[in-house]
Amino acid sequence: MTEVFFYILEDTAPEACTHFACRLVEKAHGEGHRVYLHAGDQAQVQTLDRQLWTFRQGSFVPHVAADDLAADDDLTPVVIGSATPPDGFDDVLVNIGGDVGAFFSRFSRHNEIVGPDDVASARERYRYFKDRGYSLTTHKIPAR
């Protein structure tokens, strides 16, 4: 069964959620996981794509936007998209603002990144997962 993690960010900076998502993806990739980074829309996909190259000096997270993923590519460890994940990605899901209700349960680990402006809707998502018996863990992330 999918493990669900909520990361409640206290940082109010505009880029706090995307920066934390990059850190989380980098960590998961470093542990050998395949990651689907789910964005709210195509503009956010492009922002995350740029930030994964620049969020931390010396960091390298091999990734591709889902629209650019070749059909026979089974080596790229991180895909960023705003729709249903491609086949082969069912290990780690990092959600930063999109609706994942149709596919989250295919992942071993589901990570919800919650900014200060998203707390009310995150509570609803938390109740949804809790009511269905998912294992839930919450982490409060202080502002840096």
N, CA, C and O atoms as CSV, one atom per row, in Angstrom:
chain,resi,resn,atom,element,x,y,z
A,1,MET,N,N,0.847,-1.185,0.000
A,1,MET,CA,C,0.000,0.000,0.000
A,1,MET,C,C,0.886,1.240,0.000
A,1,MET,O,O,1.954,1.252,0.613
A,2,THR,N,N,0.443,2.255,-0.676
A,2,THR,CA,C,1.168,3.521,-0.799
A,2,THR,C,C,1.352,4.178,0.564
A,2,THR,O,O,0.410,4.286,1.349
A,3,GLU,N,N,2.588,4.618,0.835
A,3,GLU,CA,C,2.858,5.441,2.009
A,3,GLU,C,C,2.707,6.893,1.583
A,3,GLU,O,O,3.205,7.282,0.527
A,4,VAL,N,N,2.025,7.701,2.393
A,4,VAL,CA,C,1.781,9.099,2.053
A,4,VAL,C,C,2.476,9.997,3.067
A,4,VAL,O,O,2.307,9.846,4.277
A,5,PHE,N,N,3.265,10.934,2.544
A,5,PHE,CA,C,4.008,11.877,3.368
A,5,PHE,C,C,3.576,13.290,3.021
A,5,PHE,O,O,3.486,13.650,1.848
A,6,PHE,N,N,3.309,14.087,4.044
A,6,PHE,CA,C,2.995,15.505,3.860
A,6,PHE,C,C,4.167,16.314,4.399
A,6,PHE,O,O,4.611,16.104,5.527
A,7,TYR,N,N,4.661,17.233,3.589
A,7,TYR,CA,C,5.710,18.158,3.990
A,7,TYR,C,C,5.083,19.545,4.045
A,7,TYR,O,O,4.799,20.150,3.011
A,8,ILE,N,N,4.869,20.044,5.262
A,8,ILE,CA,C,4.222,21.326,5.485
A,8,ILE,C,C,5.319,22.381,5.606
A,8,ILE,O,O,6.042,22.421,6.602
A,9,LEU,N,N,5.438,23.227,4.597
A,9,LEU,CA,C,6.481,24.244,4.565
A,9,LEU,C,C,6.020,25.513,5.267
A,9,LEU,O,O,4.922,26.008,5.013
A,10,GLU,N,N,6.859,26.032,6.144
A,10,GLU,CA,C,6.558,27.288,6.822
A,10,GLU,C,C,7.127,28.487,6.063
A,10,GLU,O,O,6.754,29.630,6.328
A,11,ASP,N,N,8.017,28.226,5.133
A,11,ASP,CA,C,8.652,29.275,4.339
A,11,ASP,C,C,7.632,29.892,3.386
A,11,ASP,O,O,6.964,29.172,2.644
A,12,THR,N,N,7.508,31.215,3.402
A,12,THR,CA,C,6.535,31.905,2.565
A,12,THR,C,C,7.142,32.461,1.273
A,12,THR,O,O,6.441,33.107,0.495
A,13,ALA,N,N,8.414,32.222,1.039
A,13,ALA,CA,C,9.055,32.705,-0.190
A,13,ALA,C,C,8.370,32.069,-1.401
A,13,ALA,O,O,7.972,30.906,-1.342
A,14,PRO,N,N,8.229,32.814,-2.492
A,14,PRO,CA,C,7.521,32.300,-3.667
A,14,PRO,C,C,8.106,30.994,-4.228
A,14,PRO,O,O,7.364,30.153,-4.735
A,15,GLU,N,N,9.399,30.827,-4.142
A,15,GLU,CA,C,10.040,29.641,-4.707
A,15,GLU,C,C,10.250,28.522,-3.682
A,15,GLU,O,O,10.895,27.523,-4.000
A,16,ALA,N,N,9.731,28.660,-2.480
A,16,ALA,CA,C,9.983,27.688,-1.407
A,16,ALA,C,C,9.520,26.280,-1.780
A,16,ALA,O,O,10.252,25.315,-1.562
A,17,CYS,N,N,8.325,26.151,-2.335
A,17,CYS,CA,C,7.799,24.824,-2.666
A,17,CYS,C,C,8.595,24.165,-3.779
A,17,CYS,O,O,8.915,22.980,-3.693
A,18,THR,N,N,8.920,24.921,-4.825
A,18,THR,CA,C,9.679,24.314,-5.919
A,18,THR,C,C,11.097,23.976,-5.479
A,18,THR,O,O,11.648,22.958,-5.897
A,19,HIS,N,N,11.687,24.811,-4.649
A,19,HIS,CA,C,13.035,24.516,-4.150
A,19,HIS,C,C,13.021,23.253,-3.274
A,19,HIS,O,O,13.901,22.401,-3.396
A,20,PHE,N,N,12.029,23.143,-2.402
A,20,PHE,CA,C,11.943,21.944,-1.563
A,20,PHE,C,C,11.689,20.704,-2.417
A,20,PHE,O,O,12.248,19.640,-2.150
A,21,ALA,N,N,10.854,20.838,-3.437
A,21,ALA,CA,C,10.596,19.705,-4.339
A,21,ALA,C,C,11.894,19.237,-4.978
A,21,ALA,O,O,12.143,18.035,-5.069
A,22,CYS,N,N,12.721,20.174,-5.421
A,22,CYS,CA,C,14.012,19.810,-6.018
A,22,CYS,C,C,14.894,19.079,-5.012
A,22,CYS,O,O,15.541,18.093,-5.364
A,23,ARG,N,N,14.929,19.540,-3.781
A,23,ARG,CA,C,15.720,18.867,-2.744
A,23,ARG,C,C,15.215,17.449,-2.506
A,23,ARG,O,O,16.009,16.515,-2.387
A,24,LEU,N,N,13.900,17.289,-2.438
A,24,LEU,CA,C,13.307,15.981,-2.198
A,24,LEU,C,C,13.584,15.031,-3.368
A,24,LEU,O,O,13.907,13.862,-3.162
A,25,VAL,N,N,13.455,15.540,-4.583
A,25,VAL,CA,C,13.741,14.730,-5.773
A,25,VAL,C,C,15.212,14.333,-5.798
A,25,VAL,O,O,15.544,13.189,-6.105
A,26,GLU,N,N,16.087,15.272,-5.477
A,26,GLU,CA,C,17.526,14.967,-5.448
A,26,GLU,C,C,17.820,13.847,-4.445
A,26,GLU,O,O,18.596,12.938,-4.738
A,27,LYS,N,N,17.211,13.913,-3.287
A,27,LYS,CA,C,17.418,12.887,-2.268
A,27,LYS,C,C,16.910,11.523,-2.746
A,27,LYS,O,O,17.610,10.518,-2.618
A,28,ALA,N,N,15.705,11.492,-3.289
A,28,ALA,CA,C,15.127,10.231,-3.773
A,28,ALA,C,C,15.978,9.645,-4.900
A,28,ALA,O,O,16.233,8.441,-4.930
A,29,HIS,N,N,16.413,10.495,-5.821
A,29,HIS,CA,C,17.277,10.033,-6.910
A,29,HIS,C,C,18.591,9.478,-6.355
A,29,HIS,O,O,19.079,8.444,-6.811
A,30,GLY,N,N,19.150,10.169,-5.376
A,30,GLY,CA,C,20.393,9.718,-4.759
A,30,GLY,C,C,20.263,8.363,-4.079
A,30,GLY,O,O,21.249,7.641,-3.931
A,31,GLU,N,N,19.055,8.022,-3.667
A,31,GLU,CA,C,18.790,6.721,-3.042
A,31,GLU,C,C,18.406,5.667,-4.072
A,31,GLU,O,O,18.058,4.542,-3.711
A,32,GLY,N,N,18.468,6.031,-5.372
A,32,GLY,CA,C,18.224,5.063,-6.440
A,32,GLY,C,C,16.780,4.911,-6.876
A,32,GLY,O,O,16.449,3.955,-7.576
A,33,HIS,N,N,15.921,5.825,-6.482
A,33,HIS,CA,C,14.505,5.743,-6.854
A,33,HIS,C,C,14.240,6.398,-8.203
A,33,HIS,O,O,14.948,7.318,-8.610
A,34,ARG,N,N,13.208,5.908,-8.890
A,34,ARG,CA,C,12.666,6.599,-10.061
A,34,ARG,C,C,11.563,7.507,-9.537
A,34,ARG,O,O,10.738,7.090,-8.724
A,35,VAL,N,N,11.552,8.744,-10.003
A,35,VAL,CA,C,10.674,9.764,-9.433
A,35,VAL,C,C,9.818,10.401,-10.521
A,35,VAL,O,O,10.305,10.746,-11.598
A,36,TYR,N,N,8.533,10.548,-10.214
A,36,TYR,CA,C,7.653,11.361,-11.040
A,36,TYR,C,C,7.330,12.605,-10.239
A,36,TYR,O,O,6.726,12.518,-9.170
A,37,LEU,N,N,7.728,13.765,-10.746
A,37,LEU,CA,C,7.483,15.046,-10.108
A,37,LEU,C,C,6.261,15.661,-10.784
A,37,LEU,O,O,6.321,16.082,-11.939
A,38,HIS,N,N,5.147,15.704,-10.042
A,38,HIS,CA,C,3.867,16.128,-10.606
A,38,HIS,C,C,3.605,17.598,-10.304
A,38,HIS,O,O,3.530,18.006,-9.145
A,39,ALA,N,N,3.469,18.382,-11.364
A,39,ALA,CA,C,3.227,19.818,-11.258
A,39,ALA,C,C,1.762,20.135,-11.524
A,39,ALA,O,O,1.021,19.314,-12.063
A,40,GLY,N,N,1.361,21.331,-11.139
A,40,GLY,CA,C,-0.018,21.755,-11.328
A,40,GLY,C,C,-0.365,22.092,-12.762
A,40,GLY,O,O,-1.514,21.939,-13.176
A,41,ASP,N,N,0.624,22.555,-13.534
A,41,ASP,CA,C,0.379,22.930,-14.930
A,41,ASP,C,C,1.698,22.936,-15.697
A,41,ASP,O,O,2.766,22.706,-15.130
A,42,GLN,N,N,1.600,23.203,-16.996
A,42,GLN,CA,C,2.781,23.148,-17.861
A,42,GLN,C,C,3.802,24.233,-17.515
A,42,GLN,O,O,5.005,24.002,-17.640
A,43,ALA,N,N,3.350,25.397,-17.088
A,43,ALA,CA,C,4.275,26.461,-16.686
A,43,ALA,C,C,5.116,26.015,-15.490
A,43,ALA,O,O,6.313,26.297,-15.426
A,44,GLN,N,N,4.491,25.326,-14.555
A,44,GLN,CA,C,5.224,24.836,-13.390
A,44,GLN,C,C,6.185,23.717,-13.788
A,44,GLN,O,O,7.259,23.596,-13.200
A,45,VAL,N,N,5.821,22.905,-14.764
A,45,VAL,CA,C,6.731,21.881,-15.287
A,45,VAL,C,C,8.003,22.547,-15.785
A,45,VAL,O,O,9.104,22.093,-15.475
A,46,GLN,N,N,7.862,23.619,-16.552
A,46,GLN,CA,C,9.029,24.320,-17.089
A,46,GLN,C,C,9.868,24.948,-15.983
A,46,GLN,O,O,11.098,24.923,-16.043
A,47,THR,N,N,9.203,25.513,-14.970
A,47,THR,CA,C,9.928,26.093,-13.833
A,47,THR,C,C,10.730,25.024,-13.106
A,47,THR,O,O,11.902,25.231,-12.792
A,48,LEU,N,N,10.105,23.881,-12.836
A,48,LEU,CA,C,10.799,22.787,-12.141
A,48,LEU,C,C,11.943,22.244,-12.979
A,48,LEU,O,O,12.999,21.908,-12.442
A,49,ASP,N,N,11.746,22.155,-14.285
A,49,ASP,CA,C,12.797,21.697,-15.186
A,49,ASP,C,C,14.023,22.601,-15.060
A,49,ASP,O,O,15.145,22.108,-14.940
A,50,ARG,N,N,13.820,23.912,-15.087
A,50,ARG,CA,C,14.932,24.871,-14.934
A,50,ARG,C,C,15.554,24.766,-13.551
A,50,ARG,O,O,16.778,24.761,-13.417
A,51,GLN,N,N,14.716,24.681,-12.519
A,51,GLN,CA,C,15.250,24.681,-11.159
A,51,GLN,C,C,16.041,23.420,-10.830
A,51,GLN,O,O,16.985,23.475,-10.042
A,52,LEU,N,N,15.676,22.302,-11.414
A,52,LEU,CA,C,16.459,21.091,-11.149
A,52,LEU,C,C,17.895,21.227,-11.654
A,52,LEU,O,O,18.780,20.519,-11.174
A,53,TRP,N,N,18.142,22.114,-12.603
A,53,TRP,CA,C,19.504,22.366,-13.082
A,53,TRP,C,C,20.241,23.341,-12.189
A,53,TRP,O,O,21.471,23.307,-12.133
A,54,THR,N,N,19.520,24.221,-11.481
A,54,THR,CA,C,20.178,25.356,-10.831
A,54,THR,C,C,19.924,25.503,-9.335
A,54,THR,O,O,20.496,26.402,-8.718
A,55,PHE,N,N,19.092,24.663,-8.726
A,55,PHE,CA,C,18.671,24.939,-7.344
A,55,PHE,C,C,19.804,24.841,-6.329
A,55,PHE,O,O,19.753,25.481,-5.278
A,56,ARG,N,N,20.818,24.052,-6.633
A,56,ARG,CA,C,21.948,23.924,-5.714
A,56,ARG,C,C,23.213,23.719,-6.527
A,56,ARG,O,O,23.271,22.849,-7.397
A,57,GLN,N,N,24.219,24.519,-6.240
A,57,GLN,CA,C,25.476,24.409,-6.967
A,57,GLN,C,C,26.075,23.020,-6.748
A,57,GLN,O,O,26.130,22.522,-5.624
A,58,GLY,N,N,26.515,22.415,-7.828
A,58,GLY,CA,C,27.145,21.097,-7.744
A,58,GLY,C,C,26.165,19.942,-7.806
A,58,GLY,O,O,26.579,18.782,-7.822
A,59,SER,N,N,24.883,20.236,-7.839
A,59,SER,CA,C,23.883,19.177,-7.893
A,59,SER,C,C,23.596,18.808,-9.340
A,59,SER,O,O,23.580,19.666,-10.222
A,60,PHE,N,N,23.369,17.518,-9.570
A,60,PHE,CA,C,22.957,17.064,-10.890
A,60,PHE,C,C,21.873,16.016,-10.711
A,60,PHE,O,O,22.117,14.951,-10.145
A,61,VAL,N,N,20.690,16.317,-11.189
A,61,VAL,CA,C,19.568,15.386,-11.143
A,61,VAL,C,C,19.129,15.152,-12.588
A,61,VAL,O,O,18.470,16.014,-13.170
A,62,PRO,N,N,19.475,14.017,-13.175
A,62,PRO,CA,C,19.057,13.759,-14.559
A,62,PRO,C,C,17.541,13.665,-14.636
A,62,PRO,O,O,16.914,12.896,-13.907
A,63,HIS,N,N,16.966,14.454,-15.525
A,63,HIS,CA,C,15.510,14.532,-15.606
A,63,HIS,C,C,15.078,14.943,-17.006
A,63,HIS,O,O,15.889,15.356,-17.835
A,64,VAL,N,N,13.786,14.818,-17.240
A,64,VAL,CA,C,13.191,15.249,-18.500
A,64,VAL,C,C,11.724,15.578,-18.240
A,64,VAL,O,O,11.078,14.991,-17.372
A,65,ALA,N,N,11.219,16.534,-19.018
A,65,ALA,CA,C,9.781,16.806,-18.974
A,65,ALA,C,C,9.056,15.644,-19.647
A,65,ALA,O,O,9.542,15.093,-20.634
A,66,ALA,N,N,7.910,15.279,-19.120
A,66,ALA,CA,C,7.159,14.125,-19.641
A,66,ALA,C,C,6.890,14.250,-21.141
A,66,ALA,O,O,6.929,13.252,-21.860
A,67,ASP,N,N,6.618,15.461,-21.615
A,67,ASP,CA,C,6.347,15.659,-23.044
A,67,ASP,C,C,7.556,15.359,-23.916
A,67,ASP,O,O,7.412,15.086,-25.108
A,68,ASP,N,N,8.753,15.409,-23.327
A,68,ASP,CA,C,9.982,15.172,-24.089
A,68,ASP,C,C,10.555,13.777,-23.880
A,68,ASP,O,O,11.592,13.444,-24.455
A,69,LEU,N,N,9.905,12.966,-23.075
A,69,LEU,CA,C,10.394,11.621,-22.792
A,69,LEU,C,C,10.199,10.728,-24.015
A,69,LEU,O,O,9.087,10.593,-24.526
A,70,ALA,N,N,11.273,10.131,-24.471
A,70,ALA,CA,C,11.188,9.218,-25.611
A,70,ALA,C,C,10.456,7.950,-25.185
A,70,ALA,O,O,10.571,7.510,-24.041
A,71,ALA,N,N,9.716,7.378,-26.101
A,71,ALA,CA,C,8.904,6.192,-25.806
A,71,ALA,C,C,9.736,5.028,-25.313
A,71,ALA,O,O,9.259,4.231,-24.505
A,72,ASP,N,N,10.975,4.910,-25.782
A,72,ASP,CA,C,11.825,3.777,-25.395
A,72,ASP,C,C,12.828,4.142,-24.295
A,72,ASP,O,O,13.759,3.379,-24.034
A,73,ASP,N,N,12.649,5.298,-23.649
A,73,ASP,CA,C,13.571,5.737,-22.597
A,73,ASP,C,C,13.194,5.087,-21.272
A,73,ASP,O,O,12.206,5.467,-20.643
A,74,ASP,N,N,13.980,4.115,-20.857
A,74,ASP,CA,C,13.739,3.501,-19.554
A,74,ASP,C,C,14.909,3.755,-18.600
A,74,ASP,O,O,15.052,3.076,-17.583
A,75,LEU,N,N,15.745,4.743,-18.944
A,75,LEU,CA,C,16.906,5.060,-18.119
A,75,LEU,C,C,16.759,6.362,-17.335
A,75,LEU,O,O,17.326,6.490,-16.249
A,76,THR,N,N,16.020,7.316,-17.855
A,76,THR,CA,C,15.883,8.597,-17.172
A,76,THR,C,C,15.175,8.382,-15.837
A,76,THR,O,O,14.062,7.856,-15.799
A,77,PRO,N,N,15.827,8.793,-14.732
A,77,PRO,CA,C,15.269,8.484,-13.413
A,77,PRO,C,C,14.206,9.448,-12.904
A,77,PRO,O,O,13.453,9.107,-11.992
A,78,VAL,N,N,14.131,10.656,-13.481
A,78,VAL,CA,C,13.183,11.660,-12.988
A,78,VAL,C,C,12.431,12.245,-14.171
A,78,VAL,O,O,13.029,12.701,-15.146
A,79,VAL,N,N,11.105,12.225,-14.067
A,79,VAL,CA,C,10.242,12.821,-15.085
A,79,VAL,C,C,9.345,13.844,-14.405
A,79,VAL,O,O,8.818,13.611,-13.317
A,80,ILE,N,N,9.183,14.994,-15.079
A,80,ILE,CA,C,8.334,16.072,-14.577
A,80,ILE,C,C,7.133,16.198,-15.503
A,80,ILE,O,O,7.295,16.280,-16.721
A,81,GLY,N,N,5.942,16.214,-14.944
A,81,GLY,CA,C,4.755,16.352,-15.780
A,81,GLY,C,C,3.582,16.899,-15.011
A,81,GLY,O,O,3.634,17.087,-13.795
A,82,SER,N,N,2.506,17.153,-15.762
A,82,SER,CA,C,1.286,17.665,-15.128
A,82,SER,C,C,0.070,16.810,-15.489
A,82,SER,O,O,-1.073,17.237,-15.332
A,83,ALA,N,N,0.335,15.608,-15.971
A,83,ALA,CA,C,-0.738,14.682,-16.343
A,83,ALA,C,C,-0.382,13.299,-15.788
A,83,ALA,O,O,0.483,13.180,-14.920
A,84,THR,N,N,-1.037,12.277,-16.279
A,84,THR,CA,C,-0.763,10.915,-15.825
A,84,THR,C,C,0.693,10.552,-16.106
A,84,THR,O,O,1.185,10.803,-17.207
A,85,PRO,N,N,1.388,9.969,-15.139
A,85,PRO,CA,C,2.803,9.617,-15.329
A,85,PRO,C,C,2.981,8.556,-16.414
A,85,PRO,O,O,2.082,7.754,-16.666
A,86,PRO,N,N,4.144,8.564,-17.047
A,86,PRO,CA,C,4.420,7.535,-18.045
A,86,PRO,C,C,4.573,6.164,-17.399
A,86,PRO,O,O,4.834,6.062,-16.201
A,87,ASP,N,N,4.412,5.115,-18.192
A,87,ASP,CA,C,4.630,3.754,-17.699
A,87,ASP,C,C,6.047,3.639,-17.147
A,87,ASP,O,O,6.967,4.297,-17.632
A,88,GLY,N,N,6.211,2.805,-16.138
A,88,GLY,CA,C,7.518,2.595,-15.541
A,88,GLY,C,C,7.807,3.503,-14.365
A,88,GLY,O,O,8.812,3.325,-13.677
A,89,PHE,N,N,6.947,4.465,-14.126
A,89,PHE,CA,C,7.125,5.353,-12.981
A,89,PHE,C,C,6.043,5.045,-11.964
A,89,PHE,O,O,4.908,5.509,-12.070
A,90,ASP,N,N,6.433,4.238,-10.960
A,90,ASP,CA,C,5.502,3.858,-9.908
A,90,ASP,C,C,6.217,3.698,-8.573
A,90,ASP,O,O,5.715,3.049,-7.655
A,91,ASP,N,N,7.405,4.308,-8.483
A,91,ASP,CA,C,8.204,4.213,-7.267
A,91,ASP,C,C,7.895,5.392,-6.336
A,91,ASP,O,O,7.242,5.211,-5.308
A,92,VAL,N,N,8.357,6.590,-6.688
A,92,VAL,CA,C,8.190,7.770,-5.837
A,92,VAL,C,C,7.462,8.857,-6.621
A,92,VAL,O,O,7.836,9.197,-7.743
A,93,LEU,N,N,6.424,9.386,-6.006
A,93,LEU,CA,C,5.666,10.508,-6.563
A,93,LEU,C,C,5.884,11.711,-5.661
A,93,LEU,O,O,5.714,11.624,-4.444
A,94,VAL,N,N,6.260,12.834,-6.260
A,94,VAL,CA,C,6.353,14.098,-5.542
A,94,VAL,C,C,5.321,15.024,-6.170
A,94,VAL,O,O,5.407,15.352,-7.353
A,95,ASN,N,N,4.351,15.440,-5.374
A,95,ASN,CA,C,3.267,16.285,-5.871
A,95,ASN,C,C,3.441,17.703,-5.368
A,95,ASN,O,O,3.553,17.956,-4.169
A,96,ILE,N,N,3.461,18.622,-6.325
A,96,ILE,CA,C,3.605,20.032,-5.988
A,96,ILE,C,C,2.478,20.838,-6.633
A,96,ILE,O,O,2.724,21.786,-7.379
A,97,GLY,N,N,1.261,20.453,-6.339
A,97,GLY,CA,C,0.137,21.274,-6.752
A,97,GLY,C,C,-0.830,20.670,-7.733
A,97,GLY,O,O,-1.815,21.318,-8.086
A,98,GLY,N,N,-0.601,19.477,-8.182
A,98,GLY,CA,C,-1.513,18.880,-9.140
A,98,GLY,C,C,-2.462,17.894,-8.489
A,98,GLY,O,O,-2.256,17.474,-7.350
A,99,ASP,N,N,-3.490,17.533,-9.214
A,99,ASP,CA,C,-4.442,16.528,-8.751
A,99,ASP,C,C,-3.903,15.148,-9.122
A,99,ASP,O,O,-3.724,14.846,-10.302
A,100,VAL,N,N,-3.647,14.320,-8.127
A,100,VAL,CA,C,-3.067,12.994,-8.362
A,100,VAL,C,C,-4.048,11.876,-8.014
A,100,VAL,O,O,-3.659,10.710,-7.942
A,101,GLY,N,N,-5.305,12.220,-7.800
A,101,GLY,CA,C,-6.306,11.252,-7.374
A,101,GLY,C,C,-6.456,10.050,-8.282
A,101,GLY,O,O,-6.806,8.965,-7.818
A,102,ALA,N,N,-6.200,10.220,-9.557
A,102,ALA,CA,C,-6.412,9.121,-10.503
A,102,ALA,C,C,-5.270,8.112,-10.526
A,102,ALA,O,O,-5.443,7.008,-11.043
A,103,PHE,N,N,-4.104,8.463,-9.978
A,103,PHE,CA,C,-2.956,7.560,-10.144
A,103,PHE,C,C,-2.020,7.433,-8.950
A,103,PHE,O,O,-1.096,6.623,-9.012
A,104,PHE,N,N,-2.202,8.183,-7.871
A,104,PHE,CA,C,-1.241,8.159,-6.773
A,104,PHE,C,C,-1.039,6.761,-6.196
A,104,PHE,O,O,0.059,6.428,-5.750
A,105,SER,N,N,-2.084,5.944,-6.201
A,105,SER,CA,C,-2.016,4.645,-5.522
A,105,SER,C,C,-1.121,3.633,-6.233
A,105,SER,O,O,-0.842,2.570,-5.679
A,106,ARG,N,N,-0.675,3.933,-7.427
A,106,ARG,CA,C,0.242,3.020,-8.115
A,106,ARG,C,C,1.677,3.197,-7.620
A,106,ARG,O,O,2.547,2.391,-7.948
A,107,PHE,N,N,1.930,4.243,-6.832
A,107,PHE,CA,C,3.272,4.539,-6.327
A,107,PHE,C,C,3.505,3.910,-4.956
A,107,PHE,O,O,2.571,3.745,-4.172
A,108,SER,N,N,4.743,3.567,-4.680
A,108,SER,CA,C,5.107,3.058,-3.354
A,108,SER,C,C,5.076,4.176,-2.320
A,108,SER,O,O,4.657,3.988,-1.178
A,109,ARG,N,N,5.538,5.357,-2.762
A,109,ARG,CA,C,5.612,6.498,-1.847
A,109,ARG,C,C,5.065,7.737,-2.540
A,109,ARG,O,O,5.473,8.081,-3.650
A,110,HIS,N,N,4.131,8.399,-1.859
A,110,HIS,CA,C,3.513,9.620,-2.366
A,110,HIS,C,C,3.900,10.757,-1.427
A,110,HIS,O,O,3.656,10.677,-0.223
A,111,ASN,N,N,4.502,11.817,-1.972
A,111,ASN,CA,C,4.945,12.967,-1.185
A,111,ASN,C,C,4.157,14.207,-1.593
A,111,ASN,O,O,4.176,14.605,-2.757
A,112,GLU,N,N,3.472,14.808,-0.645
A,112,GLU,CA,C,2.709,16.034,-0.871
A,112,GLU,C,C,3.510,17.208,-0.311
A,112,GLU,O,O,3.852,17.217,0.871
A,113,ILE,N,N,3.807,18.186,-1.146
A,113,ILE,CA,C,4.486,19.398,-0.686
A,113,ILE,C,C,3.420,20.470,-0.512
A,113,ILE,O,O,2.683,20.791,-1.444
A,114,VAL,N,N,3.351,21.015,0.695
A,114,VAL,CA,C,2.271,21.933,1.050
A,114,VAL,C,C,2.854,23.273,1.464
A,114,VAL,O,O,3.548,23.375,2.476
A,115,GLY,N,N,2.567,24.299,0.674
A,115,GLY,CA,C,2.985,25.654,1.018
A,115,GLY,C,C,1.991,26.300,1.952
A,115,GLY,O,O,0.898,25.772,2.154
A,116,PRO,N,N,2.351,27.439,2.530
A,116,PRO,CA,C,1.463,28.123,3.472
A,116,PRO,C,C,0.090,28.462,2.892
A,116,PRO,O,O,-0.893,28.517,3.632
A,117,ASP,N,N,0.007,28.687,1.591
A,117,ASP,CA,C,-1.269,29.039,0.964
A,117,ASP,C,C,-2.129,27.823,0.642
A,117,ASP,O,O,-3.271,27.969,0.207
A,118,ASP,N,N,-1.595,26.632,0.851
A,118,ASP,CA,C,-2.285,25.401,0.443
A,118,ASP,C,C,-2.729,24.536,1.623
A,118,ASP,O,O,-3.148,23.396,1.425
A,119,VAL,N,N,-2.645,25.053,2.820
A,119,VAL,CA,C,-2.907,24.249,4.014
A,119,VAL,C,C,-4.350,23.744,4.062
A,119,VAL,O,O,-4.580,22.585,4.406
A,120,ALA,N,N,-5.306,24.577,3.731
A,120,ALA,CA,C,-6.723,24.163,3.799
A,120,ALA,C,C,-7.001,22.995,2.858
A,120,ALA,O,O,-7.628,22.016,3.262
A,121,SER,N,N,-6.545,23.084,1.615
A,121,SER,CA,C,-6.787,21.974,0.683
A,121,SER,C,C,-5.960,20.749,1.055
A,121,SER,O,O,-6.373,19.619,0.793
A,122,ALA,N,N,-4.794,20.964,1.663
A,122,ALA,CA,C,-3.977,19.830,2.120
A,122,ALA,C,C,-4.698,19.061,3.224
A,122,ALA,O,O,-4.589,17.837,3.300
A,123,ARG,N,N,-5.424,19.762,4.070
A,123,ARG,CA,C,-6.196,19.085,5.118
A,123,ARG,C,C,-7.246,18.168,4.501
A,123,ARG,O,O,-7.475,17.059,4.983
A,124,GLU,N,N,-7.879,18.636,3.436
A,124,GLU,CA,C,-8.863,17.796,2.746
A,124,GLU,C,C,-8.194,16.565,2.146
A,124,GLU,O,O,-8.722,15.457,2.244
A,125,ARG,N,N,-7.032,16.759,1.526
A,125,ARG,CA,C,-6.315,15.615,0.956
A,125,ARG,C,C,-5.888,14.653,2.064
A,125,ARG,O,O,-5.964,13.437,1.887
A,126,TYR,N,N,-5.445,15.177,3.190
A,126,TYR,CA,C,-5.045,14.349,4.325
A,126,TYR,C,C,-6.225,13.484,4.788
A,126,TYR,O,O,-6.076,12.281,4.998
A,127,ARG,N,N,-7.396,14.110,4.942
A,127,ARG,CA,C,-8.593,13.363,5.344
A,127,ARG,C,C,-8.931,12.277,4.327
A,127,ARG,O,O,-9.304,11.164,4.700
A,128,TYR,N,N,-8.801,12.597,3.059
A,128,TYR,CA,C,-9.076,11.630,1.990
A,128,TYR,C,C,-8.200,10.388,2.166
A,128,TYR,O,O,-8.701,9.264,2.128
A,129,PHE,N,N,-6.917,10.588,2.354
A,129,PHE,CA,C,-5.997,9.453,2.512
A,129,PHE,C,C,-6.256,8.704,3.823
A,129,PHE,O,O,-6.239,7.474,3.858
A,130,LYS,N,N,-6.493,9.453,4.884
A,130,LYS,CA,C,-6.741,8.827,6.185
A,130,LYS,C,C,-8.000,7.974,6.155
A,130,LYS,O,O,-8.001,6.852,6.660
A,131,ASP,N,N,-9.073,8.498,5.565
A,131,ASP,CA,C,-10.343,7.767,5.487
A,131,ASP,C,C,-10.214,6.465,4.707
A,131,ASP,O,O,-11.017,5.550,4.890
A,132,ARG,N,N,-9.220,6.375,3.849
A,132,ARG,CA,C,-9.022,5.170,3.029
A,132,ARG,C,C,-7.944,4.247,3.586
A,132,ARG,O,O,-7.581,3.252,2.958
A,133,GLY,N,N,-7.436,4.583,4.767
A,133,GLY,CA,C,-6.521,3.689,5.466
A,133,GLY,C,C,-5.056,3.764,5.073
A,133,GLY,O,O,-4.287,2.861,5.402
A,134,TYR,N,N,-4.650,4.825,4.372
A,134,TYR,CA,C,-3.249,4.954,3.990
A,134,TYR,C,C,-2.394,5.330,5.190
A,134,TYR,O,O,-2.844,6.039,6.091
A,135,SER,N,N,-1.159,4.848,5.193
A,135,SER,CA,C,-0.188,5.216,6.211
A,135,SER,C,C,0.250,6.656,5.959
A,135,SER,O,O,0.753,6.975,4.882
A,136,LEU,N,N,0.058,7.534,6.964
A,136,LEU,CA,C,0.342,8.960,6.801
A,136,LEU,C,C,1.434,9.418,7.753
A,136,LEU,O,O,1.464,9.041,8.925
A,137,THR,N,N,2.329,10.241,7.219
A,137,THR,CA,C,3.372,10.864,8.018
A,137,THR,C,C,3.423,12.337,7.642
A,137,THR,O,O,3.388,12.681,6.461
A,138,THR,N,N,3.505,13.206,8.645
A,138,THR,CA,C,3.568,14.643,8.405
A,138,THR,C,C,4.881,15.191,8.949
A,138,THR,O,O,5.297,14.869,10.062
A,139,HIS,N,N,5.522,16.026,8.140
A,139,HIS,CA,C,6.753,16.710,8.542
A,139,HIS,C,C,6.536,18.207,8.387
A,139,HIS,O,O,6.127,18.670,7.323
A,140,LYS,N,N,6.810,18.968,9.446
A,140,LYS,CA,C,6.770,20.420,9.347
A,140,LYS,C,C,8.190,20.880,9.024
A,140,LYS,O,O,9.141,20.554,9.736
A,141,ILE,N,N,8.315,21.640,7.941
A,141,ILE,CA,C,9.617,22.102,7.469
A,141,ILE,C,C,9.732,23.595,7.796
A,141,ILE,O,O,9.020,24.415,7.216
A,142,PRO,N,N,10.636,23.948,8.731
A,142,PRO,CA,C,10.763,25.357,9.105
A,142,PRO,C,C,11.352,26.202,7.971
A,142,PRO,O,O,12.029,25.690,7.079
A,143,ALA,N,N,11.080,27.499,8.029
A,143,ALA,CA,C,11.653,28.424,7.049
A,143,ALA,C,C,13.165,28.450,7.241
A,143,ALA,O,O,13.678,28.339,8.355
A,144,ARG,N,N,13.850,28.600,6.127
A,144,ARG,CA,C,15.326,28.645,6.182
A,144,ARG,C,C,15.827,30.038,6.401
A,144,ARG,O,O,17.037,30.255,6.472
